[in-house]
Amino acid sequence: MDLDMELGDYPKKFAYEDLQLLTDNFDVRNVIGRTQFCKVYRGKIPQGWNEMQEQDVTVKIWADTVKMKGEVIHKPAVAHNVFRFLDEITFLTYPSISGHPNLAKLMGYLHDEDHFGVVYDLKSLDTVRNFIAEGTFTWMDRIKLIFQLARLLESLHGQTPQYLVRNFSAAHIMVDQDLNPVLFEFGMLTGGMIGMKDRAWVNMKLGAVAAAWPPSFNGHPSSRSLSYIISLGRGVWTDRTDVFTFGVVLLELLCKCAVDGIGCRENSTVPKFLYGVAQDIYDAVKSRSFYEQSRILSLVHRSFRTEAGYDTNDGLKLAKLAMKCVQMDDKRPSMGEVVEHLKTLHMVRNYAELLLLDP
């Protein structure tokens, strides 16, 4: 495939030296984080460069094609990443997708013999993962983010044929300067314009996903890593797979805690993922209705209770919704049902204009 011929003048083609310029030679101070397959940087287009206006951008480069200091480059992965790169370009330039406010807007791409990457028209503050524990990331900010992400997944699942993200993660969602969430990682995307991946392709990838994402609590593979992958659909990926991972992100935002562990109860030597600990709490109160509300509300970080706009009923609704989304069976709601549930929140009904939402 001649990518340049296929795309014409849009998006803009960048050279590797251009991305070096935009990121100050991939300076470590410009690193935002890593995705499942890539490394992401803050960048800036200088005033007048290539007749362009000064502008903040986000640069994503497939890490297996660039030498990172102190990191091992796994060459066999490069071939797979080429397909991921091409799928992303196809997806983000498709007319029905390219204008979505919660998807990264593609400005240009890098594609040569040794490297490939993309440049987004996006002024990034940080990833949702890095914001999760921040006290400055308020209850209102989180409701705004949760609602917009739910609407994004609802939209992707509503396409014909539908798209499945399959590696939806707080590490793969950027927060822009207006505190809007922007999905920018599409390495496991399937469906829609790019076509469904067949069962053999999916099963081939399961082992790689289990090893690489999400990380275990202590940075090494664990039974929780494998149970997480199994729980995503036991090798069969559906829209309920994305519902599960949305539920995990929702739990992270409520608990102010990342998916790869929450401290694991000091007297325990067995690492647990956040959703596992939440499940333990939820299961323990199913038969004890008197304590149910207070125990489930314990999933919501206590610091939110003093914030403006916080509503106890909203906290309870969101905790219950998160647990419905991470159930290990077919009882997970659809993203359409999730959105309708979120519309009943006091915060969404009464602060929609302030949150810049359309409930």
C-alpha positions as CSV (number, residue, x, y, z in Angstrom):
1,M,0.0,0.0,0.0
2,D,1.3,3.4,-1.0
3,L,0.1,5.4,2.0
4,D,1.0,8.8,0.6
5,M,-0.9,8.2,-2.6
6,E,-3.9,6.9,-0.7
7,L,-4.1,9.9,1.6
8,G,-3.1,12.7,-0.8
9,D,-2.4,16.1,1.0
10,Y,-4.4,15.3,4.1
11,P,-3.3,14.5,6.7
12,K,0.2,16.2,6.4
13,K,3.2,13.9,6.0
14,F,6.0,14.5,8.6
15,A,9.6,13.4,8.5
16,Y,11.3,11.8,11.5
17,E,13.4,15.0,11.8
18,D,10.2,17.0,12.0
19,L,9.0,15.0,15.0
20,Q,12.4,15.4,16.6
21,L,12.0,19.2,16.2
22,L,8.5,19.2,17.6
23,T,9.4,17.2,20.7
24,D,12.9,18.7,21.3
25,N,14.5,15.5,20.1
26,F,12.0,13.3,22.1
27,D,13.2,14.9,25.3
28,V,12.2,13.0,28.4
29,R,10.6,16.2,29.8
30,N,8.1,16.1,27.0
31,V,7.0,12.5,27.7
32,I,3.4,12.1,28.7
33,G,3.4,8.4,29.0
34,R,3.2,5.1,27.2
35,T,0.3,3.3,25.7
36,Q,0.1,-0.4,25.0
37,F,2.1,0.0,21.8
38,C,3.4,3.6,21.7
39,K,5.2,6.4,23.5
40,V,3.5,9.8,23.7
41,Y,5.0,13.3,23.8
42,R,3.9,16.9,24.2
43,G,5.0,18.8,21.1
44,K,5.0,22.4,19.8
45,I,5.0,23.7,16.2
46,P,7.2,26.8,16.1
47,Q,5.7,30.0,14.7
48,G,6.3,30.1,10.9
49,W,7.7,26.6,10.6
50,N,6.5,25.2,7.2
51,E,4.3,28.3,7.0
52,M,2.3,27.1,10.1
53,Q,1.1,29.0,13.2
54,E,2.6,28.2,16.6
55,Q,0.6,25.4,18.0
56,D,0.7,22.8,20.8
57,V,0.4,19.2,19.5
58,T,0.6,15.7,20.8
59,V,3.1,13.3,19.1
60,K,2.7,9.5,19.3
61,I,5.4,7.2,18.0
62,W,5.3,3.5,17.8
63,A,8.0,2.6,20.4
64,D,9.2,-0.5,18.6
65,T,10.5,1.6,15.7
66,V,12.5,4.1,17.6
67,K,15.4,3.6,19.9
68,M,14.5,4.6,23.5
69,K,17.2,5.0,26.1
70,G,17.6,1.9,28.2
71,E,14.7,0.1,26.5
72,V,14.8,-3.2,24.5
73,I,13.4,-3.0,21.0
74,H,11.3,-6.0,20.1
75,K,11.7,-6.2,16.3
76,P,9.2,-9.0,15.7
77,A,6.4,-6.7,17.0
78,V,7.1,-4.1,14.2
79,A,5.1,-6.0,11.6
80,H,2.0,-6.0,13.8
81,N,2.4,-2.4,14.6
82,V,2.5,-1.5,10.9
83,F,-1.1,-2.8,10.7
84,R,-2.1,-1.0,13.8
85,F,-0.7,2.2,12.4
86,L,-2.5,1.9,9.1
87,D,-5.8,1.0,10.9
88,E,-5.5,4.2,13.0
89,I,-4.9,6.4,9.9
90,T,-7.9,4.8,8.2
91,F,-10.1,5.2,11.2
92,L,-9.2,8.8,12.1
93,T,-9.6,10.0,8.5
94,Y,-13.0,8.4,7.9
95,P,-15.7,11.2,7.6
96,S,-18.2,9.8,10.2
97,I,-15.4,9.5,12.8
98,S,-12.9,12.4,12.2
99,G,-15.1,15.1,13.7
100,H,-15.9,13.4,17.0
101,P,-14.9,15.7,19.8
102,N,-13.6,12.9,22.0
103,L,-11.4,11.2,19.4
104,A,-7.9,12.5,18.7
105,K,-7.9,14.8,15.6
106,L,-5.2,13.6,13.2
107,M,-2.9,16.4,11.9
108,G,-0.3,14.3,10.2
109,Y,1.7,11.1,10.2
110,L,5.3,9.8,9.9
111,H,5.9,6.8,7.7
112,D,9.3,5.8,6.5
113,E,11.5,2.7,6.4
114,D,12.4,2.9,10.1
115,H,9.8,4.8,11.9
116,F,6.1,5.6,12.0
117,G,4.0,7.9,14.2
118,V,1.2,10.4,14.2
119,V,0.8,14.1,15.2
120,Y,-2.5,15.1,16.8
121,D,-4.1,18.5,16.9
122,L,-4.3,18.2,20.6
123,K,-3.0,20.3,23.5
124,S,-2.6,17.6,26.1
125,L,-2.6,18.3,29.9
126,D,-2.1,14.6,30.9
127,T,-3.6,11.2,30.6
128,V,-6.6,10.3,32.7
129,R,-4.4,7.7,34.4
130,N,-2.0,10.3,35.6
131,F,-5.0,12.5,36.7
132,I,-6.8,9.8,38.7
133,A,-5.2,10.5,42.1
134,E,-5.0,14.3,41.6
135,G,-6.9,16.4,44.1
136,T,-7.2,19.1,41.5
137,F,-9.2,16.7,39.3
138,T,-12.6,17.4,40.9
139,W,-15.8,15.5,41.3
140,M,-17.4,17.7,38.7
141,D,-14.4,17.1,36.3
142,R,-14.8,13.4,36.7
143,I,-18.6,13.4,36.0
144,K,-17.9,15.4,32.9
145,L,-15.3,12.9,31.8
146,I,-17.4,9.8,32.6
147,F,-20.4,11.1,30.7
148,Q,-18.4,12.1,27.6
149,L,-16.5,8.7,27.5
150,A,-19.8,6.8,27.9
151,R,-21.3,8.8,25.0
152,L,-18.1,8.1,22.9
153,L,-18.4,4.3,23.4
154,E,-22.1,4.5,22.7
155,S,-21.4,6.2,19.4
156,L,-18.7,3.7,18.4
157,H,-20.9,0.8,19.3
158,G,-23.7,2.4,17.3
159,Q,-21.8,2.5,14.0
160,T,-22.8,-0.1,11.4
161,P,-20.8,-2.3,11.7
162,Q,-19.9,-1.3,15.2
163,Y,-16.4,-0.5,16.4
164,L,-14.9,-2.2,19.4
165,V,-12.0,-0.4,21.2
166,R,-10.9,-3.5,23.2
167,N,-8.0,-1.8,25.0
168,F,-10.0,1.1,26.5
169,S,-7.9,2.3,29.4
170,A,-7.3,5.4,31.5
171,A,-3.7,5.4,30.1
172,H,-5.2,5.7,26.6
173,I,-7.3,8.7,27.3
174,M,-5.9,12.2,27.2
175,V,-7.3,15.2,29.0
176,D,-7.2,18.4,26.9
177,Q,-6.9,22.0,28.1
178,D,-10.7,22.2,28.6
179,L,-10.7,19.0,30.7
180,N,-12.4,17.0,27.9
181,P,-11.4,13.4,27.5
182,V,-9.8,12.4,24.2
183,L,-9.2,8.8,23.2
184,F,-5.9,8.5,21.4
185,E,-4.9,4.8,21.4
186,F,-6.5,2.5,18.8
187,G,-4.0,-0.4,18.7
188,M,-6.7,-3.1,19.3
189,L,-9.5,-1.4,17.5
190,T,-11.7,-3.6,15.3
191,G,-14.9,-3.3,13.3
192,G,-16.4,-0.4,11.3
193,M,-14.4,0.9,8.4
194,I,-11.3,-1.1,9.3
195,G,-13.1,-4.5,9.4
196,M,-13.5,-7.1,12.1
197,K,-10.5,-9.1,13.1
198,D,-11.1,-12.8,12.8
199,R,-11.0,-15.2,15.7
200,A,-7.5,-16.5,14.9
201,W,-6.2,-12.9,15.0
202,V,-7.9,-12.3,18.3
203,N,-6.6,-15.4,20.0
204,M,-3.1,-14.8,18.7
205,K,-3.2,-11.4,20.4
206,L,-4.6,-12.6,23.8
207,G,-1.2,-13.7,25.1
208,A,0.4,-10.4,24.1
209,V,-2.3,-8.4,25.8
210,A,-2.1,-10.5,29.0
211,A,1.6,-9.9,29.2
212,A,1.5,-6.2,28.3
213,W,-1.7,-4.7,29.6
214,P,-2.9,-4.0,32.1
215,P,0.2,-4.4,34.3
216,S,0.0,-6.5,37.4
217,F,0.1,-4.9,40.8
218,N,3.9,-5.5,41.3
219,G,4.9,-5.1,37.7
220,H,5.0,-8.8,37.0
221,P,2.5,-11.2,35.4
222,S,0.1,-12.6,38.0
223,S,-3.1,-14.7,38.1
224,R,-5.0,-11.4,38.3
225,S,-3.5,-10.3,35.0
226,L,-4.8,-13.5,33.4
227,S,-8.2,-13.4,35.1
228,Y,-8.6,-9.9,33.8
229,I,-8.0,-10.9,30.2
230,I,-10.3,-14.0,30.6
231,S,-13.0,-11.8,32.1
232,L,-13.0,-9.6,29.0
233,G,-14.8,-12.2,27.1
234,R,-12.9,-15.5,27.3
235,G,-11.4,-14.9,23.9
236,V,-14.7,-13.6,22.4
237,W,-14.6,-9.8,22.0
238,T,-18.0,-8.0,22.1
239,D,-19.3,-4.5,22.9
240,R,-19.6,-5.8,26.5
241,T,-15.8,-6.1,26.5
242,D,-15.6,-2.3,26.3
243,V,-18.4,-2.0,28.9
244,F,-16.1,-3.9,31.3
245,T,-13.1,-1.7,30.7
246,F,-15.3,1.4,31.0
247,G,-16.4,0.1,34.4
248,V,-12.8,-0.2,35.4
249,V,-12.0,3.4,34.4
250,L,-15.1,4.5,36.3
251,L,-13.9,2.6,39.4
252,E,-10.5,4.3,39.1
253,L,-12.0,7.7,38.9
254,L,-14.3,7.1,41.9
255,C,-11.6,5.5,44.0
256,K,-8.7,7.8,43.0
257,C,-6.8,4.6,42.3
258,A,-5.1,3.0,39.2
259,V,-6.2,-0.3,37.8
260,D,-3.0,-2.2,38.7
261,G,-3.5,-2.2,42.4
262,I,-4.7,-0.2,45.4
263,G,-2.2,-1.2,48.1
264,C,-3.7,-4.7,48.5
265,R,-4.7,-4.5,52.1
266,E,-1.5,-4.5,54.1
267,N,-2.1,-8.0,55.6
268,S,-2.4,-9.7,52.3
269,T,0.5,-11.1,50.2
270,V,-1.7,-11.8,47.2
271,P,-2.0,-8.8,44.8
272,K,-5.4,-7.8,43.6
273,F,-6.7,-5.5,40.9
274,L,-9.0,-2.6,41.8
275,Y,-12.0,-4.3,40.3
276,G,-11.3,-7.4,42.3
277,V,-11.2,-5.6,45.6
278,A,-14.3,-3.7,44.6
279,Q,-16.0,-7.0,43.8
280,D,-15.1,-8.4,47.2
281,I,-16.8,-5.4,48.9
282,Y,-19.8,-5.6,46.6
283,D,-20.3,-9.4,47.1
284,A,-20.0,-9.0,50.9
285,V,-23.0,-6.8,51.1
286,K,-25.4,-8.4,48.7
287,S,-27.2,-10.2,51.4
288,R,-27.0,-7.4,54.0
289,S,-29.2,-4.6,52.7
290,F,-28.9,-2.6,55.9
291,Y,-25.2,-2.0,55.3
292,E,-25.3,-2.0,51.5
293,Q,-25.4,1.7,50.9
294,S,-22.5,2.6,53.2
295,R,-20.3,-0.2,52.1
296,I,-20.8,0.4,48.4
297,L,-20.3,4.1,49.0
298,S,-16.9,3.2,50.4
299,L,-15.8,2.7,46.8
300,V,-16.1,6.5,46.4
301,H,-13.1,8.3,47.8
302,R,-14.1,10.2,51.0
303,S,-12.4,13.4,49.8
304,F,-15.3,14.0,47.3
305,R,-17.8,14.4,50.1
306,T,-16.8,18.0,50.8
307,E,-16.7,19.1,47.2
308,A,-19.3,21.5,45.6
309,G,-21.9,19.6,43.6
310,Y,-21.2,16.2,45.2
311,D,-24.4,14.2,45.9
312,T,-24.5,11.1,47.9
313,N,-27.1,9.5,45.7
314,D,-24.9,10.2,42.7
315,G,-22.0,8.5,44.4
316,L,-24.1,5.5,45.2
317,K,-25.5,5.3,41.6
318,L,-22.0,5.5,40.1
319,A,-20.6,2.8,42.4
320,K,-23.4,0.4,41.6
321,L,-23.1,1.2,37.9
322,A,-19.4,0.5,37.9
323,M,-20.0,-2.9,39.6
324,K,-22.7,-3.8,37.0
325,C,-20.2,-3.0,34.2
326,V,-17.5,-5.3,35.7
327,Q,-19.7,-8.3,36.4
328,M,-18.1,-11.5,35.1
329,D,-21.2,-12.6,33.2
330,D,-23.6,-11.5,30.5
331,K,-25.5,-9.1,32.9
332,R,-23.4,-6.1,31.9
333,P,-25.4,-3.2,30.5
334,S,-25.0,-1.8,27.0
335,M,-23.3,1.5,26.7
336,G,-26.6,3.0,25.6
337,E,-28.0,1.8,29.0
338,V,-25.0,3.2,30.8
339,V,-25.6,6.7,29.2
340,E,-29.3,6.6,30.2
341,H,-28.3,5.8,33.7
342,L,-25.8,8.6,33.8
343,K,-28.5,11.1,32.7
344,T,-30.3,10.4,36.0
345,L,-27.4,11.8,38.0
346,H,-28.1,15.0,40.0
347,M,-24.9,16.4,38.6
348,V,-25.8,15.8,35.0
349,R,-29.4,17.0,35.3
350,N,-28.5,20.2,37.2
351,Y,-25.0,21.1,36.0
352,A,-25.1,20.0,32.3
353,E,-24.6,23.5,31.0
354,L,-21.7,24.1,33.4
355,L,-20.2,20.7,32.5
356,L,-20.6,21.5,28.7
357,L,-22.7,18.3,28.4
358,D,-25.7,17.5,26.3
359,P,-27.7,15.2,28.6
